[in-house]
Amino acid sequence: MKGLEILKVGFISLGCSKNLVDTEMTIGLFKEHKYTIVNNINEAEIVVVNTCGFIESAKEEAINTILEMAEYKEKGTCKYLIVMGCLVERYEKELKKAIPEVDLFIPIKDYDKMWEKIEKLVNNNTQTLSTNTLDYLHRVITTGSKTTYLKIAEGCSNRCTYCAIPYIRGAYISRPFEDVIEEANKLAKEGYEEIIVIAQDTTKYGIDLYGKPRLAELLSELSKIQRIKWIRFLYAYPESITDELIEIVKNNDKICNYFDIPIQHISNQILKRMNRKSNKAQIESLIKKIKAEIPDVILRTSLIVGFPGETEKDFEELYNFVGKANFDKLGVFKYSKEEGTPAAKLPNQIHYKTKNKRHNEIMNLARKISREKLTEKIGKEYEVLIETKTFDGKYYVGRTYMDIPEEDGLVYIPNTKSNLENKWVKAKIIDVRDYDLVGELV
């Protein structure tokens, strides 16, 4: 008989930070049931892959990872291969047919039955004595000892025409205010000092539950938690950024002066076809206001090029806007034609070579702007959270308030003092390398 105490479980989490929180809750569920969690996938007897199914490149990565793990199952120590997440929610039937090596597919709609399915697979048993569903309070954090994500809502109701998220994750559902604060307090007690607030659209938080947005209020309440040092919020849609939210960022020292505003485009024609709720004038006015109120603010955005019907004039308008707006951080996606979305049926789909050309042009401009803005930091001093060292041990590696994990740049500081990992230090910037900064301890 297989024993729960013996089996080792390894996890692979693909996609966004919101998906990572689901993975962490799944790890917590296995841990609650006395499984052994391993970091080395080669030791795992159960492999769990949490997939992304957002755009074509993410789907390809997910499929390739599943196939790689299926091959590993044939040759390695893996006895059971479990696949969950967005790709499964979207293509469960097709995946079951195409990859029979997978022992269990768990779509998002079945997360409340996750443990029943796992018990049935591993122990031929549906009787469970402890936690059966994913639980924010029992997740196992995988983002180091100081930084963690705080997911405040699930799903999305914006219905942008290019996006499959509402079909995968459902409508926007805020978590109760008290539940979010309870989790944040628990994270702070466990030593997490940087809290990154996430949702598909953080600025819509509370509208469905309370009839009004409560993100600003939530950030204010989080800042009262003594042990928390940095608070960030990501995915703030431009139409929902209020004066109240700008004020709370401006006047609260714990909240990083950092706005992540996915605008996607600037041409009114394209914004309308995307079913975005803001227009060019509103976006430009918002950026101007934020910069005026918070001079040292860091602005990040994401754009889509090659959307159906995007003319050369539309693209030129976007290109010129990027040059004028001077974003500190910028990501560009090539439009991905996703089945089931309204945009997939639109006429005038753009050729992939044109998408590539436009993507490269915007990225080259963004790289130039980034270099100029980073060079302006030379000679200035910043607080840095040291997270690790380089492989050769010559440099500590950390982040300032200007950088979010995985997406933004890093600060490299010569290793002249021992035991600085997971500590906050003051550093003076002395050089720039691509998207990264080089500093020295002050």
C-alpha positions as CSV (number, residue, x, y, z in Angstrom):
1,M,0.0,0.0,0.0
2,K,1.3,3.4,-0.9
3,G,1.9,5.6,2.1
4,L,1.2,9.3,2.2
5,E,4.3,9.8,4.4
6,I,6.6,8.4,1.7
7,L,5.6,10.1,-1.5
8,K,7.7,13.0,-2.7
9,V,6.0,15.8,-4.7
10,G,7.7,18.3,-7.0
11,F,6.0,21.4,-8.6
12,I,6.4,23.4,-11.7
13,S,4.5,26.7,-11.9
14,L,4.1,28.4,-15.2
15,G,2.6,31.8,-16.1
16,C,1.8,34.8,-13.9
17,S,2.2,35.6,-10.2
18,K,-1.6,34.9,-9.7
19,N,-1.0,31.4,-10.9
20,L,2.0,31.1,-8.6
21,V,-0.3,31.8,-5.6
22,D,-2.5,28.8,-6.7
23,T,0.6,26.7,-6.9
24,E,1.6,27.7,-3.4
25,M,-1.8,26.8,-2.1
26,T,-1.6,23.5,-3.8
27,I,1.8,22.8,-2.2
28,G,0.2,23.7,1.1
29,L,-2.5,21.2,0.5
30,F,0.0,18.4,-0.2
31,K,1.9,19.5,2.9
32,E,-1.2,19.4,5.0
33,H,-1.7,15.8,3.9
34,K,1.9,14.9,5.0
35,Y,3.5,14.5,1.6
36,T,7.2,15.4,1.3
37,I,7.8,18.5,-0.9
38,V,11.0,18.5,-2.9
39,N,12.6,21.3,-4.9
40,N,14.5,18.9,-7.2
41,I,12.0,17.5,-9.7
42,N,14.3,14.5,-10.3
43,E,13.5,13.3,-6.8
44,A,9.7,13.6,-7.2
45,E,7.4,10.6,-7.3
46,I,4.5,13.0,-8.0
47,V,5.0,15.9,-10.4
48,V,2.4,18.7,-10.5
49,V,2.5,21.2,-13.4
50,N,0.4,24.3,-13.0
51,T,-0.1,25.6,-16.5
52,C,-0.8,29.0,-18.2
53,G,-3.2,29.2,-21.2
54,F,-3.3,32.9,-21.7
55,I,-1.5,33.4,-25.1
56,E,0.1,31.2,-27.7
57,S,3.6,31.4,-26.4
58,A,2.4,30.4,-22.9
59,K,0.4,27.5,-24.2
60,E,3.4,26.3,-26.2
61,E,5.6,26.5,-23.0
62,A,3.0,24.6,-21.0
63,I,2.6,21.8,-23.7
64,N,6.4,21.4,-23.9
65,T,6.7,21.2,-20.1
66,I,4.0,18.6,-19.9
67,L,5.6,16.5,-22.6
68,E,9.0,16.8,-20.9
69,M,7.5,15.6,-17.7
70,A,5.7,12.8,-19.4
71,E,9.0,11.6,-20.8
72,Y,10.6,12.0,-17.4
73,K,7.8,9.8,-16.0
74,E,8.8,7.1,-18.4
75,K,12.5,7.2,-17.4
76,G,12.7,8.7,-13.9
77,T,11.3,8.3,-10.4
78,C,7.9,9.9,-11.2
79,K,4.9,7.6,-10.7
80,Y,2.1,10.2,-11.1
81,L,1.9,13.2,-13.4
82,I,-0.8,15.8,-12.5
83,V,-1.5,18.8,-14.6
84,M,-3.7,21.7,-13.4
85,G,-4.4,25.4,-14.3
86,C,-5.6,27.6,-17.1
87,L,-4.6,25.4,-20.0
88,V,-6.5,22.5,-18.5
89,E,-9.5,24.6,-17.9
90,R,-9.5,25.6,-21.5
91,Y,-8.5,22.4,-23.3
92,E,-9.1,19.5,-20.9
93,K,-10.7,17.2,-23.5
94,E,-8.0,17.8,-26.1
95,L,-5.2,17.4,-23.6
96,K,-6.6,14.1,-22.3
97,K,-6.6,12.8,-25.9
98,A,-3.2,14.2,-26.9
99,I,-1.2,13.4,-23.8
100,P,-2.5,10.1,-22.2
101,E,0.7,9.9,-20.1
102,V,-0.8,12.5,-17.7
103,D,-2.6,10.7,-14.8
104,L,-4.8,13.5,-13.7
105,F,-6.0,16.8,-15.2
106,I,-7.5,19.3,-12.8
107,P,-9.3,22.2,-14.4
108,I,-9.9,25.4,-12.3
109,K,-13.6,24.7,-11.9
110,D,-12.6,21.5,-10.0
111,Y,-10.2,23.1,-7.5
112,D,-12.8,22.6,-4.8
113,K,-12.6,18.8,-5.5
114,M,-8.8,18.7,-6.0
115,W,-8.0,16.5,-3.0
116,E,-10.7,14.0,-3.7
117,K,-9.3,13.5,-7.2
118,I,-5.7,13.2,-5.9
119,E,-6.7,10.7,-3.2
120,K,-8.5,8.6,-5.7
121,L,-5.5,8.6,-8.1
122,V,-2.8,8.0,-5.5
123,N,-4.5,5.9,-2.9
124,N,-7.7,4.7,-4.6
125,N,-9.5,6.5,-1.8
126,T,-11.9,9.4,-1.6
127,Q,-12.0,9.7,2.2
128,T,-10.1,12.7,3.5
129,L,-9.7,13.8,7.1
130,S,-8.2,17.2,6.7
131,T,-8.2,20.2,4.4
132,N,-9.8,19.4,1.0
133,T,-9.7,22.8,-0.8
134,L,-7.1,25.4,-1.6
135,D,-6.5,27.8,1.3
136,Y,-4.7,31.1,1.3
137,L,-3.7,30.7,4.9
138,H,-2.0,27.4,4.4
139,R,0.0,28.1,1.2
140,V,3.7,27.5,1.1
141,I,5.5,30.6,0.0
142,T,8.1,30.0,-2.8
143,T,9.4,33.6,-3.4
144,G,12.1,33.8,-0.7
145,S,11.9,34.7,2.9
146,K,11.1,38.4,2.6
147,T,8.8,38.9,-0.5
148,T,5.4,37.4,-1.2
149,Y,2.3,38.0,-3.3
150,L,-1.1,38.8,-1.8
151,K,-3.9,37.9,-4.2
152,I,-7.0,40.0,-3.5
153,A,-9.4,38.8,-6.2
154,E,-10.0,36.1,-8.8
155,G,-11.2,36.3,-12.4
156,C,-12.0,39.3,-14.5
157,S,-15.1,41.1,-15.7
158,N,-13.5,43.7,-18.1
159,R,-14.1,41.6,-21.2
160,C,-11.2,43.0,-23.3
161,T,-11.8,41.5,-26.8
162,Y,-8.4,39.9,-27.0
163,C,-8.4,38.2,-23.6
164,A,-9.4,34.7,-22.7
165,I,-9.1,35.2,-18.9
166,P,-12.9,35.8,-18.2
167,Y,-13.6,32.5,-20.1
168,I,-10.9,30.6,-18.1
169,R,-11.2,32.2,-14.6
170,G,-14.7,33.6,-14.7
171,A,-16.0,36.9,-13.5
172,Y,-14.2,39.2,-11.0
173,I,-14.7,38.1,-7.4
174,S,-13.0,40.1,-4.7
175,R,-11.9,38.4,-1.5
176,P,-13.5,39.8,1.7
177,F,-11.5,42.7,3.1
178,E,-11.1,41.0,6.5
179,D,-9.8,37.8,4.9
180,V,-7.1,39.7,3.0
181,I,-6.0,41.6,6.1
182,E,-5.9,38.3,8.1
183,E,-3.6,36.7,5.5
184,A,-1.4,39.8,5.4
185,N,-1.0,39.7,9.2
186,K,-0.1,36.1,9.1
187,L,2.5,36.7,6.3
188,A,4.0,39.6,8.4
189,K,4.3,37.4,11.5
190,E,6.1,34.8,9.3
191,G,8.7,37.5,8.4
192,Y,7.6,38.7,5.0
193,E,8.3,42.4,4.7
194,E,7.5,43.1,1.0
195,I,3.9,42.4,0.1
196,I,2.9,42.6,-3.6
197,V,-0.9,43.0,-4.0
198,I,-2.2,41.3,-7.2
199,A,-5.4,40.5,-9.0
200,Q,-6.3,40.5,-12.7
201,D,-7.2,44.2,-12.1
202,T,-6.4,45.4,-8.6
203,T,-8.2,48.7,-9.0
204,K,-11.5,47.0,-9.3
205,Y,-11.1,45.4,-5.9
206,G,-14.2,45.6,-3.7
207,I,-16.7,46.8,-6.3
208,D,-18.4,43.5,-6.6
209,L,-18.7,43.0,-2.8
210,Y,-19.1,46.5,-1.5
211,G,-20.4,48.5,-4.4
212,K,-17.3,50.7,-4.5
213,P,-13.5,50.3,-5.0
214,R,-11.6,49.7,-1.8
215,L,-8.0,49.3,-3.0
216,A,-6.8,52.6,-1.5
217,E,-8.5,51.6,1.8
218,L,-6.9,48.2,1.7
219,L,-3.4,49.6,1.0
220,S,-3.9,52.0,3.9
221,E,-4.9,49.1,6.3
222,L,-2.0,47.0,5.1
223,S,0.4,49.8,5.9
224,K,-0.7,49.6,9.5
225,I,0.8,46.2,9.9
226,Q,4.0,46.9,11.7
227,R,6.4,44.4,10.3
228,I,5.6,45.1,6.6
229,K,8.1,47.5,5.0
230,W,7.3,47.6,1.3
231,I,3.8,47.4,-0.2
232,R,3.2,47.2,-4.0
233,F,0.1,46.7,-6.1
234,L,0.2,45.5,-9.7
235,Y,-2.2,45.5,-12.7
236,A,-3.9,48.8,-12.0
237,Y,-6.2,49.6,-14.9
238,P,-6.0,53.3,-15.9
239,E,-9.7,54.1,-15.8
240,S,-10.0,53.0,-12.2
241,I,-7.0,54.8,-10.8
242,T,-8.6,57.4,-8.5
243,D,-7.2,60.6,-6.9
244,E,-7.6,58.8,-3.6
245,L,-5.3,56.0,-4.8
246,I,-2.7,58.5,-6.0
247,E,-2.8,60.3,-2.7
248,I,-2.4,57.1,-0.6
249,V,0.7,56.2,-2.7
250,K,2.1,59.7,-2.4
251,N,1.6,60.1,1.3
252,N,2.3,56.6,2.7
253,D,6.0,55.8,3.0
254,K,5.4,52.0,3.1
255,I,3.7,52.0,-0.3
256,C,6.3,52.0,-3.1
257,N,6.0,54.9,-5.6
258,Y,5.4,52.4,-8.4
259,F,2.4,52.2,-10.7
260,D,2.0,49.2,-13.0
261,I,-0.6,50.4,-15.5
262,P,-1.4,48.1,-18.5
263,I,-2.7,50.5,-21.1
264,Q,-2.2,48.1,-24.1
265,H,-2.4,50.8,-26.8
266,I,-2.9,54.6,-27.2
267,S,-4.9,54.8,-30.5
268,N,-8.5,55.4,-29.7
269,Q,-9.6,53.3,-32.6
270,I,-7.6,50.3,-31.3
271,L,-8.6,50.9,-27.7
272,K,-12.3,50.8,-28.8
273,R,-11.8,47.6,-30.7
274,M,-10.1,46.1,-27.7
275,N,-13.1,47.1,-25.6
276,R,-10.8,49.0,-23.2
277,K,-12.5,51.5,-20.9
278,S,-10.1,54.4,-21.3
279,N,-9.0,56.6,-24.2
280,K,-5.9,58.5,-25.2
281,A,-6.8,61.8,-23.5
282,Q,-7.6,60.0,-20.2
283,I,-4.4,58.0,-20.3
284,E,-2.2,61.0,-21.1
285,S,-3.9,63.0,-18.4
286,L,-3.5,60.2,-15.8
287,I,0.2,59.8,-16.5
288,K,0.7,63.6,-16.3
289,K,-1.1,63.7,-13.0
290,I,0.8,60.8,-11.4
291,K,4.2,62.3,-12.4
292,A,3.2,65.7,-11.1
293,E,2.0,64.3,-7.7
294,I,4.8,61.8,-7.2
295,P,8.0,63.1,-8.9
296,D,10.1,60.0,-8.2
297,V,7.3,57.6,-9.3
298,I,8.2,54.5,-11.4
299,L,5.7,53.9,-14.2
300,R,5.4,50.5,-15.8
301,T,3.1,49.5,-18.7
302,S,2.3,46.7,-21.1
303,L,1.4,47.1,-24.7
304,I,0.0,44.9,-27.5
305,V,1.2,45.4,-31.1
306,G,-0.4,43.8,-34.1
307,F,-4.0,43.9,-32.9
308,P,-6.4,43.3,-35.8
309,G,-6.9,46.5,-37.8
310,E,-3.8,48.2,-36.4
311,T,-2.7,50.5,-39.2
312,E,0.7,52.0,-39.7
313,K,-0.8,55.2,-38.5
314,D,-2.1,53.5,-35.3
315,F,1.4,52.0,-34.7
316,E,3.1,55.3,-35.4
317,E,0.8,57.0,-32.8
318,L,1.7,54.3,-30.3
319,Y,5.5,54.6,-31.0
320,N,5.4,58.4,-30.6
321,F,3.4,58.1,-27.4
322,V,6.0,55.7,-25.9
323,G,8.7,58.2,-26.7
324,K,6.8,61.0,-25.1
325,A,5.4,59.1,-22.0
326,N,8.9,58.0,-21.0
327,F,7.9,54.9,-19.1
328,D,10.5,53.5,-16.7
329,K,9.5,49.9,-17.5
330,L,7.7,48.6,-20.5
331,G,6.7,45.2,-21.8
332,V,5.3,44.5,-25.3
333,F,3.2,41.6,-26.4
334,K,2.5,40.6,-30.0
335,Y,-1.2,40.1,-30.4
336,S,-2.1,36.4,-30.0
337,K,-5.3,35.3,-31.7
338,E,-7.1,33.3,-29.0
339,E,-10.0,31.2,-30.0
340,G,-13.3,32.0,-28.4
341,T,-12.4,35.7,-28.0
342,P,-14.2,38.4,-30.0
343,A,-10.9,39.8,-31.4
344,A,-10.2,36.4,-33.1
345,K,-13.2,37.0,-35.4
346,L,-12.2,40.6,-36.3
347,P,-11.1,41.3,-39.9
348,N,-7.7,42.7,-40.9
349,Q,-5.6,40.3,-38.8
350,I,-2.0,41.4,-38.9
351,H,0.8,39.3,-40.5
352,Y,3.3,37.8,-38.0
353,K,6.2,39.6,-39.7
354,T,4.5,42.9,-39.2
355,K,3.9,42.1,-35.6
356,N,7.6,41.1,-35.1
357,K,8.7,44.3,-36.8
358,R,6.5,46.5,-34.6
359,H,7.4,44.6,-31.5
360,N,11.1,45.1,-32.1
361,E,10.7,48.8,-32.9
362,I,8.9,49.5,-29.6
363,M,11.3,47.4,-27.6
364,N,14.4,49.2,-29.1
365,L,12.9,52.5,-28.2
366,A,12.0,51.3,-24.7
367,R,15.5,50.0,-24.2
368,K,17.0,53.4,-25.1
369,I,14.6,55.2,-22.8
370,S,15.4,52.7,-20.0
371,R,19.1,53.2,-20.4
372,E,18.7,57.0,-20.2
373,K,16.5,56.8,-17.1
374,L,18.8,54.3,-15.3
375,T,21.8,56.5,-16.1
376,E,20.1,59.3,-14.2
377,K,20.2,57.1,-11.1
378,I,24.1,57.2,-11.0
379,G,25.3,59.0,-7.9
380,K,22.0,58.6,-6.0
381,E,21.4,56.4,-2.9
382,Y,18.7,53.8,-2.6
383,E,17.5,51.2,-0.1
384,V,18.0,47.8,-1.5
385,L,16.6,44.4,-0.4
386,I,19.4,41.9,-0.9
387,E,18.0,38.6,-2.1
388,T,20.9,36.4,-3.2
389,K,24.5,36.4,-4.6
390,T,25.9,35.8,-8.1
391,F,27.1,32.3,-8.8
392,D,30.7,33.3,-8.3
393,G,29.9,35.1,-5.0
394,K,31.5,38.3,-6.1
395,Y,28.2,40.3,-6.0
396,Y,25.1,40.6,-3.9
397,V,21.9,40.8,-6.0
398,G,18.9,42.9,-4.8
399,R,16.1,45.2,-5.8
400,T,15.0,48.8,-5.0
401,Y,11.5,50.1,-4.7
402,M,11.8,50.6,-8.5
403,D,11.8,46.9,-9.4
404,I,9.3,44.1,-9.0
405,P,10.6,40.5,-8.9
406,E,11.1,38.6,-12.2
407,E,10.0,41.5,-14.4
408,D,12.3,44.4,-13.7
409,G,16.0,45.0,-13.2
410,L,18.3,44.2,-10.4
411,V,21.0,45.9,-8.4
412,Y,24.5,44.3,-8.2
413,I,26.6,45.3,-5.2
414,P,30.2,44.0,-4.7
415,N,30.5,41.5,-1.9
416,T,32.6,43.4,0.6
417,K,30.6,42.5,3.7
418,S,29.4,39.1,4.8
419,N,25.8,37.8,5.6
420,L,23.7,40.5,3.8
421,E,21.2,38.1,2.1
422,N,17.6,38.9,3.0
423,K,18.7,42.2,4.6
424,W,18.0,45.8,3.7
425,V,21.1,48.0,2.9
426,K,21.8,51.5,1.6
427,A,23.6,51.6,-1.7
428,K,25.0,54.3,-4.0
429,I,24.5,53.7,-7.7
430,I,27.8,53.8,-9.6
431,D,27.1,52.2,-13.0
432,V,24.4,50.8,-15.4
433,R,24.4,47.4,-17.2
434,D,21.5,46.9,-19.7
435,Y,18.4,47.0,-17.5
436,D,20.3,46.6,-14.2
437,L,22.2,48.9,-11.8
438,V,25.5,48.5,-10.1
439,G,25.9,50.0,-6.6
440,E,28.2,50.1,-3.7
441,L,27.4,49.9,0.0
442,V,27.1,53.2,1.8
